[in-house]
């Protein structure tokens, strides 16, 4: 079975400084999160399908692809889901259900990886997806037992996935 991952965009795969506004593809400087390239390379080599599920309301699929191209991550991404192509904003179970319909798969076969509990993790779980909370700024002392968490993206390459 092909493993399917959805990744949040800002602060999960690419750096999203709070002072920056507008379309990321137009920013003077864009940067991938540390370890993103290596992780996407490894998961791709393992036969995983990798998608972006973003809440960026002002960017089209092409805008998002261009930003990913600028940091060399675009070749690993099979598609981009955003408000522009789903017709629904991120942060609800309906958003993730719309993605599942587009992928024509079961929710239980998809894992969402993101940094925001209220927009990435909880709605994905409510929609029946697996979810991994990316918390690079926490120490191991602050880890929670009630959600699967990673402190670095490289952990995705070795983590025990519930659908293996």
C-alpha positions in Angstrom: 0.0 0.0 0.0 1.3 3.5 -0.9 1.7 5.7 2.2 0.1 9.1 1.8 1.3 12.2 3.7 -0.2 15.6 3.8 2.1 18.4 5.0 1.3 21.8 6.3 3.2 24.5 4.4 4.2 27.3 6.8 6.5 26.4 9.6 6.3 22.7 8.7 8.0 22.5 5.3 9.0 26.1 4.8 9.9 29.0 7.2 7.0 31.4 7.7 8.3 34.5 9.6 5.4 36.3 11.3 6.3 39.6 9.9 6.0 38.4 6.3 2.7 39.0 4.5 1.3 38.1 1.1 2.2 35.4 -1.3 5.3 33.5 -0.3 6.3 33.0 -3.9 6.8 36.8 -4.1 9.0 37.1 -1.0 12.6 38.1 -1.6 13.9 35.3 0.6 12.3 31.9 1.1 13.7 29.0 3.1 12.9 25.3 3.7 12.6 24.0 7.3 15.8 22.3 8.4 15.7 18.6 7.4 12.7 19.0 5.0 14.6 18.2 1.8 16.2 15.1 3.3 12.9 13.9 4.8 11.0 14.4 1.6 13.7 12.7 -0.4 13.7 9.6 1.9 9.9 9.3 2.0 9.7 9.7 -1.7 12.3 6.9 -2.2 10.2 4.7 0.1 7.3 5.1 -2.3 5.2 7.6 -0.3 2.9 10.0 -1.9 3.5 13.5 -0.6 1.0 16.4 -0.7 0.8 19.9 0.8 -2.4 20.9 2.7 -2.2 24.6 3.4 -4.4 27.3 4.8 -2.8 30.0 2.8 -5.8 31.8 1.5 -4.1 34.2 -0.8 -2.1 31.7 -2.8 -3.1 29.6 -5.7 -1.8 26.1 -6.4 0.7 27.6 -8.9 1.8 30.2 -6.3 2.5 27.5 -3.8 4.3 25.3 -6.4 6.6 28.3 -7.3 7.5 28.8 -3.6 8.4 25.1 -3.3 10.4 25.2 -6.5 12.4 28.1 -5.2 13.7 25.9 -2.3 14.0 22.7 -4.3 11.1 20.8 -2.6 8.6 20.8 -5.5 9.9 17.6 -7.2 8.7 15.5 -4.2 5.2 17.0 -4.0 2.4 15.2 -5.8 -0.1 18.0 -5.4 -1.2 21.0 -3.4 -4.4 21.5 -1.5 -5.6 25.0 -0.6 -8.7 27.1 -0.4 -8.4 28.0 -4.1 -8.8 24.4 -5.3 -10.9 23.0 -2.5 -13.3 25.9 -2.1 -13.0 25.5 1.7 -10.6 26.9 4.2 -8.3 24.8 6.4 -9.0 24.2 10.0 -12.1 22.0 9.8 -12.8 18.3 9.3 -14.6 19.2 6.1 -11.3 20.5 4.6 -9.6 17.2 5.2 -12.7 15.2 4.0 -12.5 17.2 0.7 -8.9 16.2 0.3 -9.7 12.5 0.9 -12.4 12.7 -1.7 -10.0 14.3 -4.2 -7.4 11.6 -3.4 -10.0 8.9 -3.7 -8.7 7.0 -0.7 -9.7 6.2 2.9 -9.0 8.7 5.6 -7.2 6.1 7.7 -4.6 5.7 4.9 -3.5 9.3 5.2 -1.3 11.1 7.7 -1.4 14.8 8.3 1.9 16.4 9.5 1.6 19.9 10.9 2.7 22.4 13.6 -0.6 23.8 14.7 -2.8 21.7 16.9 -6.1 23.6 16.1 -5.6 23.8 12.3 -3.6 20.8 11.4 -4.0 18.0 14.0 -7.4 18.2 15.7 -9.4 18.7 12.4 -7.4 15.9 10.7 -8.1 13.5 13.5 -11.8 14.5 13.5 -11.9 13.6 9.8 -10.4 10.2 10.5 -6.8 10.8 9.4 -3.7 9.9 11.3 -1.9 13.0 12.5 1.6 13.8 13.6 2.2 17.0 15.5 5.5 18.7 14.5 6.8 20.5 17.6 10.4 21.5 16.9 10.5 24.1 19.7 9.5 21.7 22.5 11.9 19.7 24.6 11.4 16.0 25.2 10.2 16.9 28.7 7.3 18.8 27.2 6.1 16.0 24.9 2.5 14.9 25.3 1.4 11.3 25.4 -2.0 12.0 23.8 -0.7 12.9 20.4 2.0 11.5 18.2 4.7 14.1 18.1 8.0 14.7 16.4 10.7 17.2 17.2 12.5 17.0 13.9 11.3 16.1 10.4 13.9 13.4 10.1 11.9 11.4 12.7 9.2 10.8 10.0 11.6 8.5 8.1 11.8 6.0 11.0 8.6 6.6 13.0 6.2 3.7 13.5 3.2 4.6 11.4 -0.2 3.2 12.4 -0.9 1.9 8.9 2.4 0.0 8.3 
